[in-house]
Amino acid sequence: MDRDNDYSALRAILDRAYDFAATGKGHQRHGQSGLPWIAQRHVQIGREVGTGFAIGQAVKKSLEAGGMDKDAAVRELLGAITYLASAVYLLEEK
């Protein structure tokens, strides 16, 4: 079995989350400072208070997505993925 084909749907979603953070609404909200992703406020807060911040933001976004129309819910969940990615980054940074 070709691993890339087996996981291509996951890869497409993760790529969309990256695009959301790097060029979409996530960038508009957090990237305007010109700072790299690992130096933006959401990661800096995590350095101060721990990964619970990012995980909590992901939970909040996930719960809010349940009451939205499909397109808005997808955007919210892509944002949640990026918050979880910052939690992974912080865990591995230590």
C-alpha positions in Angstrom: 0.0 0.0 0.0 1.2 3.5 -0.8 1.3 5.5 2.4 0.9 8.8 0.6 -2.3 7.6 -1.0 -3.6 6.1 2.2 -3.1 9.4 4.0 -3.7 11.9 1.2 -6.9 13.2 2.7 -5.2 13.9 6.0 -2.3 15.6 4.2 -4.7 17.8 2.3 -6.4 18.9 5.6 -3.1 19.6 7.3 -1.9 21.6 4.2 -5.1 23.6 4.4 -4.5 24.3 8.1 -1.0 25.5 7.2 -2.4 27.8 4.5 -4.9 29.1 6.9 -2.2 30.0 9.4 0.3 31.3 6.9 -1.9 33.2 4.5 -5.5 33.1 5.6 -7.5 34.4 8.6 -4.9 33.0 11.0 -2.2 35.1 9.3 -4.5 38.2 9.2 -5.1 37.9 12.9 -1.7 36.7 14.2 0.9 37.1 11.4 0.6 40.8 10.7 3.5 41.5 13.1 5.8 39.9 10.5 7.0 37.5 13.2 7.6 33.8 12.3 4.9 31.4 13.5 7.1 30.2 16.5 7.5 33.8 17.7 3.8 34.8 17.5 1.7 35.6 20.5 0.0 32.2 20.7 3.3 30.4 21.0 4.8 33.1 23.4 1.7 32.7 25.7 2.3 28.9 25.7 5.9 29.5 26.8 4.6 31.5 29.7 1.7 29.4 30.8 2.2 26.0 29.2 0.4 24.0 26.5 -2.9 24.3 28.3 -3.5 27.6 26.6 -3.2 26.2 23.0 -5.1 23.1 23.9 -7.9 25.2 25.5 -8.1 27.4 22.4 -8.4 24.3 20.2 -11.2 22.9 22.4 -13.0 26.3 22.4 -12.8 26.5 18.6 -13.9 22.9 18.2 -16.9 23.4 20.4 -17.9 26.7 18.6 -17.6 24.9 15.3 -20.6 22.7 16.2 -22.9 25.7 16.0 -21.7 27.1 12.7 -22.5 26.6 9.1 -20.2 24.2 7.2 -17.7 26.7 5.8 -17.4 28.6 9.0 -17.0 25.4 11.0 -14.2 24.2 8.7 -12.3 27.5 9.1 -12.7 27.2 12.9 -11.5 23.6 12.9 -8.5 24.5 10.8 -7.7 27.2 13.4 -8.0 24.5 16.1 -5.5 22.4 14.2 -3.0 25.2 14.2 -3.4 25.7 18.0 -2.8 22.0 18.5 0.3 22.3 16.4 1.6 25.0 18.6 1.1 22.7 21.6 3.1 20.0 19.9 5.8 22.5 19.1 6.0 23.7 22.7 6.2 20.1 24.0 9.0 19.3 21.6 10.8 22.6 22.2 11.5 21.7 25.9 
